[in-house]
């Protein structure tokens, strides 16, 4: 369960511009970091749990929706939502970077999804030649969470929130629309892929690296 224990004031008023979202997240990360340095072991456990819930909310409520409608292109590398184009790998790694994670955005965006998913995830489930209904059933057993999913030739996020499960990705099936949120069992690469690796993100090591400002390339979440 994702429970916010370290209270950060929510973004309020009219929808902020994307740079304001990133600036606010970085300010909040620094607040978590300052508290983490002063906390004892039990307090750090509480802060990690709270930061996990905070990141889940900011990524799913602010960052991902901002990217909806950004067109897909195989060579797309834009840093700005709805301006230019973005490929699937660049979309995933840009979202994580904009959430405050330190990572080698270009290198990871050009690599196969599997090794990075394994590195970042604290739980992994592989599906080979299985119906997408099995993926949905698995996600339902896990509760709310953010997942990275690697496919035959594609990568994206799965978001499970309040019992609603969505595939969020830069969709080469609908290039002009690009980034979208859709059901897992729709007309999309996830439903049609023969292979799927689903990794649970925001585990303790990943969240701790965010708090401390450490490069994700240097951590291995077990």
Beta strands, then each sheet from edge to edge (+ up, - down):
strand 1: 123-128
strand 2: 145-150
strand 3: 155-161
strand 4: 164-170
strand 5: 179-182
strand 6: 195-200
sheet 1: 1+ 6- 2+ 3- 4+ 5-
end
